[in-house]
């Protein structure tokens, strides 16, 4: 199984954002324990680095990026896919980029806090709570 974590989930975990940290970090932990592949969009990694660098020294921000690499893979998007994202009819272009990133890594689910924004996604979007209900702890 593969999941793409929306940038909001990644940031919840990295920045320990209340009240979302508990469920978002539980998704990551559940994936690690169950051997589920986790993916993030390449532009989500850039966003995470931006926020990390605001609160940390450069070297420490890069240590956090390396930690992300230890548990997640980065989904790339081709020029054609990025252009197709523009045509998907999403109200938020960044969400469309997340959707095509989920397709590019053949994700089974896109885990996000705003699943309703992904109605046009080719990959089903579910919330962290739904993920934790559907994927039981071992």
N, C-alpha and C positions, 0 to 999 in steps of 0.2 A: 504494500500500500504506500502511496505517496500523498503528501499534503503540501500545498503551498500556503505559507503563513503570510497573510496580508501585513503590510508595514505597520498597521496599528497594533497587531499582536506582537511583532518584533519589538516595537518601541515600549509596549507595556512591560515586557520582560526586562529589557535593557535598562529602562528608566524607573522600573518598579512603580509604575503609575497606579495609584489607588483610584477607584476600587477594582481595577481590571487585572492587576498583577496576579492575583491568586489563580484565576481561571486560565489566564494566558500562560503562566509558568507551568500550570498543571498539564496543559496541552503539550508543551515541550517535554516535560518529564515523562508523560505517558508515551509519547512517541519514542523517546530514548529507550525506555524499558521494554516497549513492545517491538522495537526494531523497525519502526515506521520511518520511511525517508521523509525528511523535512527539507523544503525548498523555500527560498525567498527570491523575490524579483531583484534583478540587478539594481534597479533604481531604488528599491527599498534599502539595499545595503548602503547606497550613497546617502540616503536620508538618515539612516541610523548613524552613520559616521558623522554627519553634520551635527546631530544632536549630542552625540558622545563628545565631540570636540568642543562643544560649547561649555561643557562642565568638567572636562578633563584636559590634562596636557596632551599634546600630540602623541607622544609615545604610549601613554596609557589608553588613549582612544584606539590606537592600532592594536594594542593587546586585546581589547574588547572585540575588535573586528576578527582577530585570530581565534578568539573563543567562539564567535559565531561560526567560523569555518569548521570548528571541531564538531558541530552538531547539525549544521545546515549546508545544503548545496545551493549554488546560485543559478537560477534559471535565466538563461539569456533569451533575448528577443531579437529576431532579425528585423531588418529594415521593413520588409514586407509585412511582418506581423505588427510592428509598431504603427505602420500606416493603416492596417486593417483595424487596429484598435480604435482609430479615429472614426471609423465608419460603423462601429457597433451600436451607436445611439445611447451610450452611457451619458448621464448628466455630468459625471466627473471623469475627465480623461484619465486621471491617475488610476481610477478603478478599472477602466478599460485596459490599461497597461498591465495591471495585476491579473486580469482575466486572461490576456494572451500569454502572460508568463506562466500561468497555471496550465494552459494548454501546451505550451512548449516543453514543459517537463513531464507531461502526461499525468498530472495530478488527478487523484480521485476526488479530492475535495479542496476547496479554497476556504481556509479558516479565517474568519473576519468577524469583527464586532458589528459590522453593518451589512449583513447578508442580503437585506432587501435591496441594496444598491447594485446587486450583481444578478438581477433577474435575466439580463441578456447574456450572461456568461455561459460558455460552453461547458464549464466545469461547475458542478453544484457548489454553492457557497453555504457554509454552515457556521454557526457561532461556536465559540469555545465551549459553552455549556452543552450544545448539541453534540459536539465532538466527544466530550467526556461521557455523555450518556451512551453514545453509539459504540465507543471503543472502551470496553471495560478494562479495569486494572487487572493485571495478571494475578 
